[in-house]
């Protein structure tokens, strides 16, 4: 199962929202655009090229989760943990309340 998290400050890239960690790896959250993004993605890997999760439909209020091939096999509680951490990081910049975490349909 996943461990404790630690958020970090976003870098100079305006699409980067920040990172979170489990016991094994670091995950980066990136918005689809700098202004009113409709989606974000969670990536990992040494070159940040392993797509864990894409959440779309943020502006419509109907978020959908699309999991990367390897990550689709995670247990439901691990998927929920990744989604919760990603939403916290994504909304941390004040676009919405971090307590307004939504569960994705997908």
N, C-alpha and C positions, 0 to 999 in steps of 0.2 A: 504494500500500500504506500501511498505517497506520504511525505513528511511535512515538516514545517515550511512556511513560505517566507520570503523576504522580498519586498518590492524595492526597486531601485529607481533613481531619477532617470527620466528619458534623456537620451543624448541630444546632440545638435540637430538630428534629423527630425523634422516636424511631424513625420508620420509615426515615429517611434513613440509609444506611450509608456514603456517600461518593461520590466522583467519580473518573473517570479521563479521560484525554485522548488524542486522536490529533493528527495534524497539522492537522486542520480543525475539530474540535468537541470539546465537553465532554459527557460522559455521566454521568448520575446513577443510582445504584443505590438502589432503595427496596424494603424488605421488605413483605410482605403484612400482617404484624401485628408488634406489639412483642414478643410472647411466642410462641416456637416457630413462626415463620413457615413455611408450607409452600411459599411461592413468593417470588420477587422479580422486579422489572421493571427494565429499563434504559431510561431515557428521555433525550431530548435536545431541542434546539430552544430558541428564545428564551423560550418560555413553559413549557418542560419538558412539552410535550404531544405530542411525537412518540415513540411507543412503538417502541423498537428491538427489544427482546427481552423475553419473559416466560419464566421458568424455573419450572416447577411440579413437584410430586412430590418435594420435598426431604425431607420426613419419611418417605416410603415408601422412599427410597433409589433411586428410579427416576425421575431428573429428565428432564423433557421440555422441549424448546425450541420456543417459538412465536415466529416472527419477524414484525415489522411488515411491511406491504405493500412499502414501498420497500426495506427491509433484507433481505427474503427473497432479493433478487437479488444479494447480496454473494457474492463468490467464497468457496469453502470455507475457505481459509486466513484470510481476513478474519473469517469467522464464528467460527472457532476462537479468534482473537485476542480478539474481543469477549467470548466466553464465558469465557476464562481471566481476563481483567481483571475481569469482573463477579464471578466466583466469589472471586477474591482480595479484592475490596472487601467483598463480602457476608460472608465468613467472617473478615475481619480482626478483628472485635470479640471473638474468642475463642470463638465458638460451635463452631468446629472448626478444625482445622489448615489454614492457607492452602496447605499442600503437598498437601492432599487434594482437588485440583481434579478435578472430574468432567466428562466430556464428555456432553453431552445427546444423547438419542436423539430426533432430530426436526429 
